[in-house]
Amino acid sequence: MKHSPRQLRLTQRGFTLVEVLVALAIVAIALMAGVQATASLTRYAQRQSDMVLAQLCAETPWSRCVWPGKCRVWATARWPVSRPGAA
């Protein structure tokens, strides 16, 4: 006994290859968007950290003692600054 195409469609289960590929493409696009958003947030957080440190270094003449390699405000300092250990 032969089954009609309608009966075959009703008895088949699962997904077609096209459906799986479309689902994978959607997931890949969503993951790439998430990776880009995470990278953007990381860059923004690093920039904010640098800006806070720069502001602190600009306001504090003693920042060279606290962050020896980070603050480079000594060349443009407009206030009298005595170096540690100097008379």
SULGI-V194424 format. One record per residue. RES is the residue in one small letter. PSI is psi in whole degrees, -180 to 180 (NA if undefined). Layout:
res=(RES | RES)
psi=(PSI | PSI)
This chain:
res=(m | k | h | s | p | r | q | l | r | l | t | q | r | g | f | t | l | v | e | v | l | v | a | l | a | i | v | a | i | a | l | m | a | g | v | q | a | t | a | s | l | t | r | y | a | q | r | q | s | d | m | v | l | a | q | l | c | a | e | t | p | w | s | r | c | v | w | p | g | k | c | r | v | w | a | t | a | r | w | p | v | s | r | p | g | a | a)
psi=(130 | 143 | 144 | 159 | -32 | -41 | -38 | -42 | -39 | -29 | -18 | 140 | 159 | -176 | 152 | 165 | -38 | -42 | -41 | -43 | -39 | -43 | -42 | -38 | -41 | -44 | -42 | -42 | -42 | -41 | -40 | -39 | -41 | -41 | -43 | -39 | -41 | -43 | -40 | -44 | -38 | -44 | -41 | -42 | -40 | -40 | -42 | -41 | -43 | -39 | -40 | -44 | -40 | -41 | -43 | -40 | -36 | -31 | -22 | 116 | -17 | 14 | -22 | -33 | -35 | -45 | 82 | -39 | -8 | -42 | 130 | 49 | -2 | -32 | -27 | 14 | 136 | 7 | 156 | 123 | 128 | 136 | 146 | 132 | -10 | 149 | NA)
